[in-house]
Amino acid sequence: MKRIGLISDTHDYLGADVCSYLSDVDEIWHAGDIGSLAVLDKIRELKPCRVVYGNIDGATLRNETKVLECFEIEGLKVCMTHIAGRPEKLADSIKDLLRLEKPGLFICGHSHITLVKYVKERNVLWMNPGACGIKGFHKARTLLRFTIEMGKCKDLELIELNRYPSHEDNQASAG
């Protein structure tokens, strides 16, 4: 059994409030738009992590991470990338990826909109944790926590935080 903290779109900001929700997970997964090496380093200090880069991430972050992570954990095949579209309107490359890899869990970011949906025609659980940074159009910062056990996701939590963190939390930013 593994407890996962899933975040995305930090855009160079990782507040103490987000970190507090990640303190009791086994792994942190970041679905891109990290924003800075300082944020990546902070995530690495907290827990073992799996991270993909996003469209705002420059050469330094791209050298430290990948555009796509596909792996198996606790009997579940997972694929994670930053940009994928929506389940009903996929880029051809994502359609090909899902057909080839056949993950049970597909993770993306980019939209700043939280979405958890089982896509029956592709037999995949789709997760986008939204955005937990302070840059972007989102009205609240969000992250997901869940457990993977015997090839299944369970105990899913959506954590919603104030769009504008308190002054104390601002001081905890990695950026």
C-alpha positions as CSV (number, residue, x, y, z in Angstrom):
1,M,0.0,0.0,0.0
2,K,1.3,3.5,-1.0
3,R,-0.2,6.8,0.0
4,I,0.3,9.4,-2.8
5,G,0.3,13.2,-2.8
6,L,-0.5,14.5,-6.3
7,I,0.2,18.1,-7.2
8,S,0.7,20.2,-10.4
9,D,1.3,23.7,-11.6
10,T,3.2,25.1,-8.6
11,H,4.7,27.8,-10.9
12,D,7.6,28.4,-8.6
13,Y,5.5,28.4,-5.4
14,L,5.2,25.6,-2.9
15,G,3.5,26.9,0.3
16,A,3.7,25.5,3.8
17,D,0.0,24.6,3.7
18,V,0.6,22.3,0.7
19,C,3.7,20.8,2.3
20,S,1.7,20.0,5.4
21,Y,-0.7,17.9,3.4
22,L,2.2,16.1,1.8
23,S,3.9,15.2,5.1
24,D,2.0,11.9,5.6
25,V,2.3,10.5,2.1
26,D,4.8,7.9,0.9
27,E,5.5,9.6,-2.5
28,I,4.8,13.0,-4.1
29,W,3.9,13.1,-7.7
30,H,4.1,16.4,-9.6
31,A,2.4,16.7,-13.0
32,G,4.4,19.6,-14.4
33,D,4.9,23.3,-14.5
34,I,7.2,23.2,-11.5
35,G,8.6,26.6,-12.1
36,S,12.0,26.5,-10.4
37,L,14.7,24.1,-9.3
38,A,14.1,25.4,-5.7
39,V,10.6,23.9,-5.8
40,L,11.8,20.6,-7.2
41,D,14.5,20.5,-4.5
42,K,11.9,21.2,-1.8
43,I,9.7,18.3,-3.1
44,R,12.7,16.0,-3.2
45,E,13.5,17.0,0.4
46,L,10.0,16.1,1.6
47,K,9.5,12.7,0.1
48,P,10.5,10.3,-2.7
49,C,8.9,11.8,-5.8
50,R,8.0,11.3,-9.5
51,V,8.0,14.5,-11.5
52,V,7.3,15.5,-15.1
53,Y,8.1,18.9,-16.6
54,G,5.6,21.3,-18.0
55,N,5.5,23.9,-20.7
56,I,6.8,26.7,-18.5
57,D,9.8,24.6,-17.3
58,G,13.1,25.6,-18.8
59,A,16.2,23.6,-19.7
60,T,17.4,23.1,-16.1
61,L,14.2,21.4,-15.0
62,R,13.9,19.5,-18.3
63,N,17.3,18.0,-17.6
64,E,16.2,17.0,-14.1
65,T,12.8,15.5,-15.1
66,K,11.0,13.8,-18.0
67,V,8.1,14.8,-20.3
68,L,6.4,11.4,-19.5
69,E,6.6,8.9,-16.6
70,C,5.2,5.5,-17.0
71,F,5.7,3.0,-14.2
72,E,4.0,0.4,-12.1
73,I,3.3,0.8,-8.4
74,E,1.4,-1.6,-6.1
75,G,0.1,-3.5,-9.1
76,L,-1.1,-0.4,-10.9
77,K,0.2,0.9,-14.2
78,V,0.5,4.7,-14.2
79,C,1.3,7.2,-16.9
80,M,1.9,10.9,-16.1
81,T,2.5,13.9,-18.4
82,H,1.7,17.6,-18.2
83,I,-0.4,18.4,-21.2
84,A,-3.1,15.9,-22.4
85,G,-6.3,17.7,-23.1
86,R,-9.6,16.4,-21.7
87,P,-10.7,12.8,-21.7
88,E,-13.3,13.5,-24.4
89,K,-10.9,15.5,-26.5
90,L,-7.4,14.0,-26.5
91,A,-4.4,14.8,-28.6
92,D,-3.5,12.0,-31.0
93,S,-0.2,11.4,-29.1
94,I,-2.2,10.8,-25.8
95,K,-4.6,8.5,-27.6
96,D,-1.6,6.5,-28.9
97,L,0.0,6.5,-25.4
98,L,-3.1,5.2,-23.7
99,R,-3.6,2.5,-26.4
100,L,0.1,1.4,-26.2
101,E,0.7,1.6,-22.4
102,K,-2.8,0.7,-21.2
103,P,-2.4,2.5,-17.8
104,G,-5.0,2.0,-15.1
105,L,-4.3,5.6,-13.9
106,F,-3.5,8.5,-16.2
107,I,-2.3,11.8,-14.7
108,C,-1.9,15.2,-16.2
109,G,-1.9,18.9,-15.2
110,H,-1.8,22.1,-17.2
111,S,-5.5,23.1,-17.1
112,H,-5.5,24.3,-13.5
113,I,-8.8,22.5,-13.3
114,T,-9.2,19.5,-10.9
115,L,-10.7,16.5,-12.6
116,V,-11.0,12.9,-11.5
117,K,-13.0,10.7,-13.9
118,Y,-13.2,7.1,-14.8
119,V,-13.0,7.0,-18.6
120,K,-14.9,3.7,-19.4
121,E,-14.0,3.6,-23.2
122,R,-10.3,3.7,-22.3
123,N,-10.6,1.7,-19.0
124,V,-8.5,4.3,-17.2
125,L,-8.9,6.5,-14.2
126,W,-8.0,10.1,-15.2
127,M,-6.6,12.5,-12.6
128,N,-5.7,16.2,-12.9
129,P,-5.0,17.7,-9.4
130,G,-5.6,21.3,-10.6
131,A,-3.0,23.9,-9.5
132,C,-1.4,24.4,-6.1
133,G,0.7,27.4,-7.0
134,I,-0.5,31.0,-6.8
135,K,0.0,32.0,-10.5
136,G,-2.9,31.3,-12.9
137,F,-6.6,31.8,-13.3
138,H,-7.7,29.2,-10.8
139,K,-9.9,30.4,-7.9
140,A,-8.6,27.9,-5.3
141,R,-5.3,25.9,-5.0
142,T,-5.9,22.2,-5.1
143,L,-4.1,18.9,-4.6
144,L,-5.1,15.2,-4.4
145,R,-4.2,12.5,-2.0
146,F,-5.0,8.8,-2.4
147,T,-3.9,5.3,-1.7
148,I,-2.9,2.7,-4.2
149,E,-3.4,-0.9,-3.0
150,M,-3.5,-4.1,-5.0
151,G,-3.8,-2.3,-8.3
152,K,-6.6,0.1,-7.2
153,C,-6.9,3.7,-6.2
154,K,-8.9,4.3,-3.0
155,D,-9.4,6.8,-0.2
156,L,-9.2,9.8,-2.6
157,E,-9.1,13.2,-1.1
158,L,-9.4,16.6,-2.8
159,I,-7.8,19.3,-0.8
160,E,-8.8,22.8,-1.6
161,L,-6.8,25.7,-0.2
162,N,-7.3,29.5,-0.3
163,R,-6.2,31.0,-3.6
164,Y,-4.2,33.6,-1.7
165,P,-2.2,32.1,1.1
166,S,-1.7,33.9,4.4
167,H,1.5,36.0,5.0
168,E,3.0,33.2,7.1
169,D,2.5,30.7,4.3
170,N,3.9,33.1,1.8
171,Q,7.1,33.1,3.8
172,A,7.4,29.3,3.3
173,S,7.5,29.5,-0.5
174,A,10.4,27.8,-2.1
175,G,10.5,30.4,-4.9
